[in-house]
Amino acid sequence: MNTTTATHQHDSRCLDLFKKLSEYIDQELDEVTCKQIEQHLENCSPCRACLETLKTTAGLCHRIEEASVPTSLSNRLKKMIFELTY
């Protein structure tokens, strides 16, 4: 086991970074924020692993073809939701 991972504590910097990872991947953040994230990632292997996992997951999602849900299933789900909320 990697000692860095074993002793890693998710401090507020890690949590702040986690909240911004999607925007970071999509290049929606300003340059200063990107630099801060990159500096953190240089020293935090768990956050780097999280970033790589998120990139992989996003890549897989982009490749999935959209498929329609069968009408009968859609109607059953809508009925269940209605019954749960009313």
Biopython code that builds the backbone (N, CA, C, O; Angstrom):
import numpy as np
from Bio.PDB.StructureBuilder import StructureBuilder

atoms = [
    (1, "MET", "N", (0.833, -1.178, 0.000)),
    (1, "MET", "CA", (0.000, 0.000, 0.000)),
    (1, "MET", "C", (0.878, 1.242, 0.000)),
    (1, "MET", "O", (1.887, 1.302, 0.703)),
    (2, "ASN", "N", (0.501, 2.196, -0.765)),
    (2, "ASN", "CA", (1.224, 3.455, -0.861)),
    (2, "ASN", "C", (0.999, 4.250, 0.425)),
    (2, "ASN", "O", (-0.144, 4.501, 0.809)),
    (3, "THR", "N", (2.081, 4.644, 1.088)),
    (3, "THR", "CA", (1.939, 5.358, 2.359)),
    (3, "THR", "C", (1.292, 6.716, 2.177)),
    (3, "THR", "O", (0.605, 7.192, 3.081)),
    (4, "THR", "N", (1.491, 7.353, 1.031)),
    (4, "THR", "CA", (0.851, 8.645, 0.782)),
    (4, "THR", "C", (-0.664, 8.470, 0.795)),
    (4, "THR", "O", (-1.375, 9.265, 1.409)),
    (5, "THR", "N", (-1.152, 7.450, 0.134)),
    (5, "THR", "CA", (-2.583, 7.192, 0.087)),
    (5, "THR", "C", (-3.105, 6.790, 1.456)),
    (5, "THR", "O", (-4.177, 7.238, 1.864)),
    (6, "ALA", "N", (-2.367, 5.956, 2.165)),
    (6, "ALA", "CA", (-2.813, 5.448, 3.450)),
    (6, "ALA", "C", (-2.944, 6.555, 4.483)),
    (6, "ALA", "O", (-3.829, 6.489, 5.336)),
    (7, "THR", "N", (-2.098, 7.558, 4.432)),
    (7, "THR", "CA", (-2.128, 8.623, 5.429)),
    (7, "THR", "C", (-2.833, 9.876, 4.945)),
    (7, "THR", "O", (-2.910, 10.861, 5.679)),
    (8, "HIS", "N", (-3.342, 9.859, 3.738)),
    (8, "HIS", "CA", (-3.977, 11.039, 3.158)),
    (8, "HIS", "C", (-5.246, 11.399, 3.927)),
    (8, "HIS", "O", (-6.087, 10.542, 4.201)),
    (9, "GLN", "N", (-5.364, 12.644, 4.258)),
    (9, "GLN", "CA", (-6.559, 13.159, 4.885)),
    (9, "GLN", "C", (-7.234, 14.105, 3.902)),
    (9, "GLN", "O", (-6.587, 14.990, 3.341)),
    (10, "HIS", "N", (-8.523, 13.920, 3.695)),
    (10, "HIS", "CA", (-9.245, 14.798, 2.782)),
    (10, "HIS", "C", (-9.525, 16.118, 3.486)),
    (10, "HIS", "O", (-10.535, 16.271, 4.173)),
    (11, "ASP", "N", (-8.629, 17.052, 3.309)),
    (11, "ASP", "CA", (-8.818, 18.354, 3.925)),
    (11, "ASP", "C", (-9.675, 19.224, 3.026)),
    (11, "ASP", "O", (-10.127, 18.769, 1.976)),
    (12, "SER", "N", (-9.901, 20.452, 3.416)),
    (12, "SER", "CA", (-10.781, 21.348, 2.668)),
    (12, "SER", "C", (-10.261, 21.615, 1.259)),
    (12, "SER", "O", (-11.054, 21.838, 0.344)),
    (13, "ARG", "N", (-8.944, 21.596, 1.069)),
    (13, "ARG", "CA", (-8.398, 21.814, -0.277)),
    (13, "ARG", "C", (-8.807, 20.687, -1.215)),
    (13, "ARG", "O", (-9.163, 20.930, -2.368)),
    (14, "CYS", "N", (-8.756, 19.467, -0.725)),
    (14, "CYS", "CA", (-9.168, 18.319, -1.547)),
    (14, "CYS", "C", (-10.654, 18.406, -1.881)),
    (14, "CYS", "O", (-11.053, 18.155, -3.018)),
    (15, "LEU", "N", (-11.464, 18.757, -0.900)),
    (15, "LEU", "CA", (-12.899, 18.855, -1.132)),
    (15, "LEU", "C", (-13.229, 19.987, -2.101)),
    (15, "LEU", "O", (-14.100, 19.837, -2.958)),
    (16, "ASP", "N", (-12.537, 21.115, -1.969)),
    (16, "ASP", "CA", (-12.737, 22.225, -2.904)),
    (16, "ASP", "C", (-12.358, 21.805, -4.325)),
    (16, "ASP", "O", (-13.062, 22.119, -5.285)),
    (17, "LEU", "N", (-11.244, 21.098, -4.444)),
    (17, "LEU", "CA", (-10.794, 20.626, -5.750)),
    (17, "LEU", "C", (-11.822, 19.668, -6.333)),
    (17, "LEU", "O", (-12.167, 19.770, -7.511)),
    (18, "PHE", "N", (-12.311, 18.745, -5.527)),
    (18, "PHE", "CA", (-13.273, 17.756, -5.995)),
    (18, "PHE", "C", (-14.503, 18.435, -6.597)),
    (18, "PHE", "O", (-15.038, 17.975, -7.605)),
    (19, "LYS", "N", (-14.947, 19.524, -5.981)),
    (19, "LYS", "CA", (-16.129, 20.246, -6.458)),
    (19, "LYS", "C", (-15.893, 20.890, -7.829)),
    (19, "LYS", "O", (-16.850, 21.184, -8.546)),
    (20, "LYS", "N", (-14.638, 21.109, -8.193)),
    (20, "LYS", "CA", (-14.314, 21.821, -9.430)),
    (20, "LYS", "C", (-13.758, 20.920, -10.533)),
    (20, "LYS", "O", (-13.454, 21.406, -11.622)),
    (21, "LEU", "N", (-13.621, 19.624, -10.274)),
    (21, "LEU", "CA", (-12.953, 18.748, -11.239)),
    (21, "LEU", "C", (-13.675, 18.684, -12.586)),
    (21, "LEU", "O", (-13.024, 18.702, -13.631)),
    (22, "SER", "N", (-14.988, 18.610, -12.581)),
    (22, "SER", "CA", (-15.715, 18.549, -13.851)),
    (22, "SER", "C", (-15.475, 19.802, -14.672)),
    (22, "SER", "O", (-15.243, 19.730, -15.879)),
    (23, "GLU", "N", (-15.531, 20.941, -14.018)),
    (23, "GLU", "CA", (-15.278, 22.201, -14.726)),
    (23, "GLU", "C", (-13.829, 22.270, -15.213)),
    (23, "GLU", "O", (-13.550, 22.811, -16.283)),
    (24, "TYR", "N", (-12.919, 21.721, -14.421)),
    (24, "TYR", "CA", (-11.508, 21.694, -14.810)),
    (24, "TYR", "C", (-11.327, 20.851, -16.073)),
    (24, "TYR", "O", (-10.659, 21.272, -17.017)),
    (25, "ILE", "N", (-11.920, 19.670, -16.082)),
    (25, "ILE", "CA", (-11.814, 18.794, -17.240)),
    (25, "ILE", "C", (-12.413, 19.450, -18.478)),
    (25, "ILE", "O", (-11.867, 19.333, -19.575)),
    (26, "ASP", "N", (-13.531, 20.135, -18.301)),
    (26, "ASP", "CA", (-14.220, 20.786, -19.428)),
    (26, "ASP", "C", (-13.618, 22.138, -19.791)),
    (26, "ASP", "O", (-14.133, 22.829, -20.669)),
    (27, "GLN", "N", (-12.532, 22.520, -19.124)),
    (27, "GLN", "CA", (-11.822, 23.778, -19.372)),
    (27, "GLN", "C", (-12.735, 24.997, -19.220)),
    (27, "GLN", "O", (-12.722, 25.912, -20.043)),
    (28, "GLU", "N", (-13.525, 24.981, -18.147)),
    (28, "GLU", "CA", (-14.468, 26.060, -17.880)),
    (28, "GLU", "C", (-13.998, 26.994, -16.757)),
    (28, "GLU", "O", (-14.712, 27.927, -16.389)),
    (29, "LEU", "N", (-12.814, 26.749, -16.218)),
    (29, "LEU", "CA", (-12.310, 27.544, -15.098)),
    (29, "LEU", "C", (-11.307, 28.587, -15.579)),
    (29, "LEU", "O", (-10.691, 28.445, -16.635)),
    (30, "ASP", "N", (-11.164, 29.621, -14.788)),
    (30, "ASP", "CA", (-10.184, 30.652, -15.110)),
    (30, "ASP", "C", (-8.768, 30.109, -14.905)),
    (30, "ASP", "O", (-8.567, 29.083, -14.255)),
    (31, "GLU", "N", (-7.807, 30.813, -15.467)),
    (31, "GLU", "CA", (-6.411, 30.368, -15.454)),
    (31, "GLU", "C", (-5.854, 30.239, -14.039)),
    (31, "GLU", "O", (-5.118, 29.295, -13.751)),
    (32, "VAL", "N", (-6.191, 31.163, -13.167)),
    (32, "VAL", "CA", (-5.677, 31.139, -11.792)),
    (32, "VAL", "C", (-6.178, 29.891, -11.065)),
    (32, "VAL", "O", (-5.403, 29.215, -10.388)),
    (33, "THR", "N", (-7.454, 29.587, -11.201)),
    (33, "THR", "CA", (-8.022, 28.407, -10.550)),
    (33, "THR", "C", (-7.395, 27.131, -11.101)),
    (33, "THR", "O", (-7.109, 26.199, -10.349)),
    (34, "CYS", "N", (-7.184, 27.091, -12.412)),
    (34, "CYS", "CA", (-6.542, 25.919, -13.025)),
    (34, "CYS", "C", (-5.143, 25.716, -12.464)),
    (34, "CYS", "O", (-4.755, 24.586, -12.169)),
    (35, "LYS", "N", (-4.388, 26.783, -12.315)),
    (35, "LYS", "CA", (-3.030, 26.687, -11.758)),
    (35, "LYS", "C", (-3.072, 26.172, -10.323)),
    (35, "LYS", "O", (-2.241, 25.353, -9.933)),
    (36, "GLN", "N", (-4.032, 26.647, -9.540)),
    (36, "GLN", "CA", (-4.154, 26.178, -8.159)),
    (36, "GLN", "C", (-4.465, 24.684, -8.117)),
    (36, "GLN", "O", (-3.901, 23.943, -7.312)),
    (37, "ILE", "N", (-5.359, 24.258, -8.985)),
    (37, "ILE", "CA", (-5.707, 22.838, -9.054)),
    (37, "ILE", "C", (-4.490, 22.021, -9.465)),
    (37, "ILE", "O", (-4.208, 20.984, -8.865)),
    (38, "GLU", "N", (-3.774, 22.475, -10.472)),
    (38, "GLU", "CA", (-2.593, 21.755, -10.952)),
    (38, "GLU", "C", (-1.513, 21.667, -9.886)),
    (38, "GLU", "O", (-0.851, 20.636, -9.765)),
    (39, "GLN", "N", (-1.323, 22.723, -9.113)),
    (39, "GLN", "CA", (-0.348, 22.696, -8.026)),
    (39, "GLN", "C", (-0.756, 21.677, -6.966)),
    (39, "GLN", "O", (0.080, 20.934, -6.452)),
    (40, "HIS", "N", (-2.030, 21.651, -6.650)),
    (40, "HIS", "CA", (-2.515, 20.681, -5.662)),
    (40, "HIS", "C", (-2.319, 19.256, -6.180)),
    (40, "HIS", "O", (-1.885, 18.375, -5.438)),
    (41, "LEU", "N", (-2.638, 19.035, -7.449)),
    (41, "LEU", "CA", (-2.528, 17.694, -8.028)),
    (41, "LEU", "C", (-1.090, 17.186, -8.046)),
    (41, "LEU", "O", (-0.860, 15.979, -7.971)),
    (42, "GLU", "N", (-0.118, 18.100, -8.145)),
    (42, "GLU", "CA", (1.291, 17.698, -8.141)),
    (42, "GLU", "C", (1.665, 16.994, -6.844)),
    (42, "GLU", "O", (2.522, 16.110, -6.843)),
    (43, "ASN", "N", (1.028, 17.379, -5.742)),
    (43, "ASN", "CA", (1.399, 16.861, -4.429)),
    (43, "ASN", "C", (0.374, 15.942, -3.799)),
    (43, "ASN", "O", (0.556, 15.517, -2.658)),
    (44, "CYS", "N", (-0.697, 15.624, -4.505)),
    (44, "CYS", "CA", (-1.777, 14.843, -3.898)),
    (44, "CYS", "C", (-2.174, 13.699, -4.834)),
    (44, "CYS", "O", (-2.989, 13.876, -5.739)),
    (45, "SER", "N", (-1.594, 12.541, -4.602)),
    (45, "SER", "CA", (-1.866, 11.402, -5.478)),
    (45, "SER", "C", (-3.321, 10.924, -5.413)),
    (45, "SER", "O", (-3.839, 10.497, -6.445)),
    (46, "PRO", "N", (-4.010, 10.967, -4.272)),
    (46, "PRO", "CA", (-5.427, 10.571, -4.280)),
    (46, "PRO", "C", (-6.284, 11.483, -5.167)),
    (46, "PRO", "O", (-7.194, 11.012, -5.849)),
    (47, "CYS", "N", (-5.996, 12.766, -5.155)),
    (47, "CYS", "CA", (-6.757, 13.689, -6.005)),
    (47, "CYS", "C", (-6.414, 13.475, -7.476)),
    (47, "CYS", "O", (-7.283, 13.602, -8.339)),
    (48, "ARG", "N", (-5.151, 13.151, -7.767)),
    (48, "ARG", "CA", (-4.768, 12.828, -9.153)),
    (48, "ARG", "C", (-5.519, 11.590, -9.618)),
    (48, "ARG", "O", (-6.007, 11.545, -10.747)),
    (49, "ALA", "N", (-5.614, 10.593, -8.760)),
    (49, "ALA", "CA", (-6.337, 9.366, -9.102)),
    (49, "ALA", "C", (-7.815, 9.666, -9.329)),
    (49, "ALA", "O", (-8.432, 9.109, -10.237)),
    (50, "CYS", "N", (-8.376, 10.535, -8.516)),
    (50, "CYS", "CA", (-9.780, 10.923, -8.667)),
    (50, "CYS", "C", (-9.983, 11.625, -10.010)),
    (50, "CYS", "O", (-10.960, 11.358, -10.711)),
    (51, "LEU", "N", (-9.069, 12.515, -10.366)),
    (51, "LEU", "CA", (-9.144, 13.222, -11.640)),
    (51, "LEU", "C", (-9.086, 12.244, -12.802)),
    (51, "LEU", "O", (-9.884, 12.345, -13.734)),
    (52, "GLU", "N", (-8.168, 11.315, -12.762)),
    (52, "GLU", "CA", (-8.028, 10.344, -13.853)),
    (52, "GLU", "C", (-9.262, 9.453, -13.970)),
    (52, "GLU", "O", (-9.693, 9.120, -15.074)),
    (53, "THR", "N", (-9.823, 9.072, -12.829)),
    (53, "THR", "CA", (-11.036, 8.261, -12.838)),
    (53, "THR", "C", (-12.194, 9.040, -13.442)),
    (53, "THR", "O", (-12.966, 8.500, -14.234)),
    (54, "LEU", "N", (-12.314, 10.307, -13.067)),
    (54, "LEU", "CA", (-13.378, 11.143, -13.606)),
    (54, "LEU", "C", (-13.210, 11.348, -15.113)),
    (54, "LEU", "O", (-14.192, 11.320, -15.855)),
    (55, "LYS", "N", (-11.977, 11.552, -15.566)),
    (55, "LYS", "CA", (-11.720, 11.697, -17.002)),
    (55, "LYS", "C", (-12.130, 10.433, -17.752)),
    (55, "LYS", "O", (-12.763, 10.505, -18.806)),
    (56, "THR", "N", (-11.769, 9.287, -17.206)),
    (56, "THR", "CA", (-12.119, 8.005, -17.835)),
    (56, "THR", "C", (-13.631, 7.823, -17.892)),
    (56, "THR", "O", (-14.180, 7.428, -18.920)),
    (57, "THR", "N", (-14.292, 8.113, -16.784)),
    (57, "THR", "CA", (-15.748, 7.979, -16.724)),
    (57, "THR", "C", (-16.429, 8.915, -17.715)),
    (57, "THR", "O", (-17.351, 8.511, -18.423)),
    (58, "ALA", "N", (-15.976, 10.162, -17.764)),
    (58, "ALA", "CA", (-16.557, 11.126, -18.709)),
    (58, "ALA", "C", (-16.347, 10.660, -20.143)),
    (58, "ALA", "O", (-17.250, 10.778, -20.971)),
    (59, "GLY", "N", (-15.165, 10.133, -20.443)),
    (59, "GLY", "CA", (-14.890, 9.630, -21.783)),
    (59, "GLY", "C", (-15.806, 8.489, -22.164)),
    (59, "GLY", "O", (-16.286, 8.420, -23.295)),
    (60, "LEU", "N", (-16.049, 7.592, -21.222)),
    (60, "LEU", "CA", (-16.963, 6.476, -21.479)),
    (60, "LEU", "C", (-18.389, 6.967, -21.707)),
    (60, "LEU", "O", (-19.093, 6.463, -22.583)),
    (61, "CYS", "N", (-18.804, 7.939, -20.926)),
    (61, "CYS", "CA", (-20.163, 8.476, -21.069)),
    (61, "CYS", "C", (-20.357, 9.154, -22.425)),
    (61, "CYS", "O", (-21.440, 9.074, -23.004)),
    (62, "HIS", "N", (-19.339, 9.809, -22.927)),
    (62, "HIS", "CA", (-19.443, 10.476, -24.226)),
    (62, "HIS", "C", (-19.590, 9.474, -25.365)),
    (62, "HIS", "O", (-20.128, 9.799, -26.424)),
    (63, "ARG", "N", (-19.115, 8.267, -25.144)),
    (63, "ARG", "CA", (-19.163, 7.246, -26.199)),
    (63, "ARG", "C", (-20.434, 6.408, -26.176)),
    (63, "ARG", "O", (-20.696, 5.660, -27.118)),
    (64, "ILE", "N", (-21.216, 6.522, -25.127)),
    (64, "ILE", "CA", (-22.432, 5.724, -25.017)),
    (64, "ILE", "C", (-23.502, 6.305, -25.942)),
    (64, "ILE", "O", (-23.735, 7.514, -25.970)),
    (65, "GLU", "N", (-24.130, 5.435, -26.678)),
    (65, "GLU", "CA", (-25.219, 5.868, -27.545)),
    (65, "GLU", "C", (-26.479, 6.060, -26.715)),
    (65, "GLU", "O", (-26.740, 5.327, -25.761)),
    (66, "GLU", "N", (-27.248, 7.061, -27.103)),
    (66, "GLU", "CA", (-28.513, 7.281, -26.420)),
    (66, "GLU", "C", (-29.497, 6.217, -26.854)),
    (66, "GLU", "O", (-29.561, 5.852, -28.028)),
    (67, "ALA", "N", (-30.252, 5.730, -25.911)),
    (67, "ALA", "CA", (-31.276, 4.742, -26.209)),
    (67, "ALA", "C", (-32.574, 5.170, -25.545)),
    (67, "ALA", "O", (-32.573, 5.681, -24.425)),
    (68, "SER", "N", (-33.653, 4.960, -26.229)),
    (68, "SER", "CA", (-34.956, 5.306, -25.681)),
    (68, "SER", "C", (-35.383, 4.269, -24.658)),
    (68, "SER", "O", (-35.116, 3.075, -24.793)),
    (69, "VAL", "N", (-36.046, 4.760, -23.645)),
    (69, "VAL", "CA", (-36.623, 3.868, -22.647)),
    (69, "VAL", "C", (-37.962, 3.404, -23.206)),
    (69, "VAL", "O", (-38.731, 4.224, -23.708)),
    (70, "PRO", "N", (-38.257, 2.114, -23.131)),
    (70, "PRO", "CA", (-39.554, 1.636, -23.624)),
    (70, "PRO", "C", (-40.709, 2.378, -22.947)),
    (70, "PRO", "O", (-40.650, 2.668, -21.752)),
    (71, "THR", "N", (-41.736, 2.675, -23.701)),
    (71, "THR", "CA", (-42.878, 3.435, -23.194)),
    (71, "THR", "C", (-43.501, 2.780, -21.965)),
    (71, "THR", "O", (-43.873, 3.471, -21.016)),
    (72, "SER", "N", (-43.616, 1.468, -21.975)),
    (72, "SER", "CA", (-44.239, 0.780, -20.833)),
    (72, "SER", "C", (-43.429, 0.989, -19.554)),
    (72, "SER", "O", (-44.003, 1.189, -18.484)),
    (73, "LEU", "N", (-42.101, 0.944, -19.657)),
    (73, "LEU", "CA", (-41.246, 1.175, -18.494)),
    (73, "LEU", "C", (-41.345, 2.624, -18.043)),
    (73, "LEU", "O", (-41.441, 2.901, -16.847)),
    (74, "SER", "N", (-41.323, 3.533, -18.982)),
    (74, "SER", "CA", (-41.437, 4.952, -18.658)),
    (74, "SER", "C", (-42.737, 5.236, -17.925)),
    (74, "SER", "O", (-42.746, 5.963, -16.932)),
    (75, "ASN", "N", (-43.825, 4.671, -18.405)),
    (75, "ASN", "CA", (-45.123, 4.890, -17.757)),
    (75, "ASN", "C", (-45.156, 4.308, -16.350)),
    (75, "ASN", "O", (-45.693, 4.933, -15.435)),
    (76, "ARG", "N", (-44.587, 3.118, -16.167)),
    (76, "ARG", "CA", (-44.537, 2.506, -14.835)),
    (76, "ARG", "C", (-43.718, 3.361, -13.870)),
    (76, "ARG", "O", (-44.115, 3.553, -12.721)),
    (77, "LEU", "N", (-42.570, 3.878, -14.335)),
    (77, "LEU", "CA", (-41.725, 4.720, -13.485)),
    (77, "LEU", "C", (-42.440, 6.011, -13.111)),
    (77, "LEU", "O", (-42.392, 6.440, -11.958)),
    (78, "LYS", "N", (-43.092, 6.622, -14.069)),
    (78, "LYS", "CA", (-43.837, 7.860, -13.784)),
    (78, "LYS", "C", (-44.929, 7.604, -12.754)),
    (78, "LYS", "O", (-45.139, 8.417, -11.854)),
    (79, "LYS", "N", (-45.626, 6.475, -12.882)),
    (79, "LYS", "CA", (-46.680, 6.129, -11.935)),
    (79, "LYS", "C", (-46.081, 5.933, -10.543)),
    (79, "LYS", "O", (-46.645, 6.415, -9.560)),
    (80, "MET", "N", (-44.959, 5.240, -10.442)),
    (80, "MET", "CA", (-44.315, 5.018, -9.146)),
    (80, "MET", "C", (-43.884, 6.338, -8.509)),
    (80, "MET", "O", (-44.090, 6.556, -7.316)),
    (81, "ILE", "N", (-43.294, 7.202, -9.302)),
    (81, "ILE", "CA", (-42.861, 8.506, -8.787)),
    (81, "ILE", "C", (-44.054, 9.298, -8.293)),
    (81, "ILE", "O", (-44.009, 9.896, -7.218)),
    (82, "PHE", "N", (-45.124, 9.304, -9.078)),
    (82, "PHE", "CA", (-46.332, 10.019, -8.676)),
    (82, "PHE", "C", (-46.856, 9.486, -7.351)),
    (82, "PHE", "O", (-47.211, 10.258, -6.460)),
    (83, "GLU", "N", (-46.903, 8.164, -7.223)),
    (83, "GLU", "CA", (-47.427, 7.548, -5.990)),
    (83, "GLU", "C", (-46.537, 7.844, -4.789)),
    (83, "GLU", "O", (-47.036, 7.971, -3.671)),
    (84, "LEU", "N", (-45.245, 7.954, -4.998)),
    (84, "LEU", "CA", (-44.319, 8.247, -3.893)),
    (84, "LEU", "C", (-44.382, 9.704, -3.456)),
    (84, "LEU", "O", (-44.127, 10.016, -2.293)),
    (85, "THR", "N", (-44.714, 10.579, -4.364)),
    (85, "THR", "CA", (-44.689, 12.004, -4.037)),
    (85, "THR", "C", (-46.045, 12.556, -3.635)),
    (85, "THR", "O", (-46.123, 13.661, -3.098)),
    (86, "TYR", "N", (-47.112, 11.812, -3.881)),
    (86, "TYR", "CA", (-48.455, 12.319, -3.535)),
    (86, "TYR", "C", (-49.183, 11.388, -2.630)),
    (86, "TYR", "O", (-50.319, 11.663, -2.245)),
]
sb = StructureBuilder()
sb.init_structure("model")
sb.init_model(0)
sb.init_chain("A")
sb.init_seg("    ")
for serial, (resi, resn, name, xyz) in enumerate(atoms, 1):
    if name == "N":
        sb.init_residue(resn, " ", resi, " ")
    sb.init_atom(name, np.array(xyz, "f"), 0.0, 1.0, " ", f" {name:<3s}", serial, name[0])
structure = sb.get_structure()
